[in-house]
């Protein structure tokens, strides 16, 4: 017996067996990073506290993992007991030793020659359960890989990718189901969210984000416009075990900038839908931007927090939306509680008591072009915000600036762009800039901000050490004091950061990892 | 598993990063002198794995009309030019004309055979029994959804290995070991002995999948001994199985031409 124990100590055994209970208790094992957002609640917060405001300026590079590709590197790695799992564009997966970055196996998907995506052949990461990893692919498949070898175990068709469908986000595994949505909101798709059995890839349920005839909300689409209504899903949802609801943000209605061909509110585009995780049944929805004509997808991380709101403890869902407003909802009922601007916006006069925007006149796209704040990419976008239960603050990457929105013809042809216009970013203006902002999650009030040269595509992670890590468009990874926003450390990684950082522990040391350019960069404190 | 892409033919994305290249759907280089040039290029680039006759070696059997990744000219062009991600088939760094000429030569090899693996007169049903029971092959090899991780995945071995290669591997497993399945044995600083297949070796570290299918990580300076013997972890089956049994087992392996990975719809 003693011999056996000795053996275990001498070599590092790297193994991954993740149960649903492990995922539920992800906050209790901060050394691992088990889901895209770190926990089911979308917090992207780590309980690791070795790196602090006092020592963060000593961070040094530990290793880099590089691959050759032309696409944006948007992944968030998972870390399970000494192994890191990540995706690389277009649809590759790797297992790395977390100490060295050495490759243990790789999986490369053979994609068909003509993939149809608006914004790059990207992928944002994996999900894990048991000894299986799950990836959603650009040819609209969901696949399972063996976490020890990278071998393909099963693959399931979501739908025909040739019609403009693809999948790019990290799946969410809840109990025995892999939950995945489809992208393609610029191609006249009809969006949906699917659940597949982790064992064999059988589809268990589908929820259409654009309701069909006879279904609730179909009357919010004029005529047959629901058939090409978009409402794609391309960022990972959240899950609340207390209610068994899974929360997903949905994308823009199609066509993007010409709403004349789809009169009505266009449910459930630009909304959050709360679905029963077992059945996919809709329990409630809340639409941020009814009848959107600016391409303001609500595909942001839905952050679940328990806080006192107006003197009463409540289960909240908080989110900073691409339309420029920060929202607080009751996550059990979908009741609207609060909205406030977190970036400059000119399209709405206010949000009314039911959460519905009161539109400012004359802000729709026109043939000659109409300047509106925020920009088409929004006041924020898919990059992750973070919520720190320690500071009690919500942190978000804010994007300030405007676009000129043009309305054009909208004729649907399967598998081709269905835009109904175009846009021009006003990126030479003085007010085109970025920031990392800390908000009071209950009131939306600004607590501090760290200004950045340009609007960034990097997300955020907060830590128990009292830090927020974020990134800039120029490629600087930076550490801010979570309480004050003071910049404590930064380093130029030499490539754009279009991903959200994460942190994990190996051999008792805290590591910080982020994708930038064509590399994944990992930092620790010196020994 | 291979998605059969038809009708999209003219635009081929060269995954190696060459960018978009316009390609014909039909091979425009099929004259006698094109085939001769293709043969010359094949001898340079392809022969090591596929053999000059397209029947022998580690690569897929080309003396066959069976193509897991598509048999049309445009599909074959893509396979030769880009390689097949996730397999041992690399892409060629050659201009399109050279790829077409190699394809023209490969087409001549197809005439010499019709099946990927010629099974002989063994009984594949008996072979399957042997695989699962007497041979204990599934302890280390996967077929479809079940089996071990130490040995190569055999789910489609019948499509990519010849009868003779399989027989050699059965009797003398060390004759040709794919790099991913090389044996590693080591003794760490405290005398612990470990054996498995190598996942990584670089100047500083070694990683293995050990006999218990655990991934283990070692720092080289901590090791007392490190060997990478030429023999396989797989035992030779020359003594364990008689000639008829070997023939049955190979017939079973030849019948394995594709994993049933796509969930039934």
Interface residues (C-beta under 8 A of the other chain):
Chain A: X6 X7 X10 X11 X12 X13 X14 X15 X68 X69 X70 X82 X83 X92 X97 X99 X100 X102 X103 X104 X105 X106 X107 X108 X109 X110 X111 X112 X113 X114 X139 X146 X148 X149 X151 X152 X153 X154 X155 X156 X157 X196 X200 X201 X202
Chain B: X1 X2 X3 X5 X8 X11 X12 X13 X15 X17 X69 X78 X84 X85 X86 X142 X145 X149 X153 X188 X189 X190 X192 X194 X199 X200 X202 X204 X205 X207 X209 X213 X214 X215 X216 X217 X218 X259 X261 X262 X263 X264 X265
